[in-house]
Amino acid sequence: MNEAFHLLHRAGQKAAEVFAVKAGGKLTPRQYAVMAAIAGTSRASQTDLVMITGVDRSTLADIVKRLVQRG
C-alpha cells in the first residue's frame, strides 16, 4: 500500500514538473483550471466554477483576484 502512495506521489510531482515547463512558469495548475473553466462556459458563477474545478470558494476567489490583477 505504501508503494502505491509513493508512486502516486511521484506521478503527481512529475505532472507538476511537466505542467510548469509547458506553462512557462506563468500559471499554476489551479489558475489554468479556473481559466479553462471560465473559457468553457458562457456565464459561470462562482458556485459553477467551484463545482467545475473542485477548488474551494475562498481559494477560487483568491485565484481570480490574482489573475485579474495580473491582467
N, C-alpha and C positions, 0 to 999 in steps of 0.2 A: 504494500500500500504506500509506504514512504517513497518507494522508487517512482510510482505513478505521480505522486505530488511533485517530486523533484523534476520529472520530465515535463509536466505541465508548466511548472515554474520556468524552466529553461526555454520552453516553447514561447511563453509569454515574453520573456526577455528578448529572445531573438526577433519576435514580431515587433516589439518596440524599437529595436535597433533598425530593422528594415524600414519601418514607418518613418523614423527620424531622418534616415538618409533620403527617402523618397520625398518627404515633405520639406527637406532643406532646412529643418530646424525652425520653420515659420509657424507651424501649427502643432498642437498636441493631438493625440488621437481623439480625445473628448471634444476639442474645438472642431476638429474635422467632422465628427459625428453630428454635432449640433448644426454646423453649416450645411452638411449634406441633408439633414432632416428639414431644415428651412427651405433649401432649394427644391426638395421633393414634394413640397406642399404649397398650395396656393395661399393659404392663410392659416398659419399654425399658431395656436395659443400656447402659453407656457405649459399648460396641462398636456396639450398634444405633444409638445417637444419632450416633456418628461416621459411620457408613455413610449414615444418612438425611440428615444435614445437610452432610456434607463438611467439617466443622470438625475440625481435628486434635485428638487426645486431650488434650493439655495445655491448649490453648485452651478446649476444651469444659469441662474440669474447672474452670478459672478462671471461665468464664461462669456455670456452675451455682453455684459458691461465691458469686459476687457477687449472683446473683439470690436465693439463699436468704437471704443477709444482709439484702437489701432487703425480704424478706418476700413 
